[in-house]
Amino acid sequence: MNKTSGHHPEGFTLIELMVVLIILGLLAGIIAPQFIGRADQARVDKVTADLGTIAAALSLYRLDNQILPTTEQGLMALVEKPRRSPVPSNWKSNGYIDGLPQDPWDRTYYYLYPAEYSEREFDLFSLGADGKRGGEDIDADIFR
């Protein structure tokens, strides 16, 4: 076929491919940050929910035993009866929580009793995405 007949050869030209790639790049640049921000917020929401669950279990522990677990006994005292002193006098036979959740970055939550970083009775927190004290945004410590 000749070019004057109005028939184009099959396939895309380099310019057409470049235009499509540029459009896809622009769309990705606009949409991707929105999804990334939502994923980060979902991780923070998970930490907040986990810390609330753990804090509720600590409240039940205190109601039954008139004490909170020590820092040394840790949050494991909610799952298994502590053997270290002070051994709780009325520990619930099946525990206060089924298991200890990990934060979204696959690290354990921190528990300090008495509190060292807040005015509360105990500190319960995650070190955020970077796993280090302090930080900003997604790297910030998340306290209950």
Secondary structure, DSSP 8 states (H G I E B T S, - for coil): --GGGS---SS--HHHHHHHHHHHHHHHHHHHHHHHHHHHHHHHHHHHHHHHHHHHHHHHHHHHHSS---TTT-GGGGTS---SSS--TT--TT-SSSS----TTS---EEESS-SSSSSSSEEEE-TTTTSSS-SGGGS-EE-
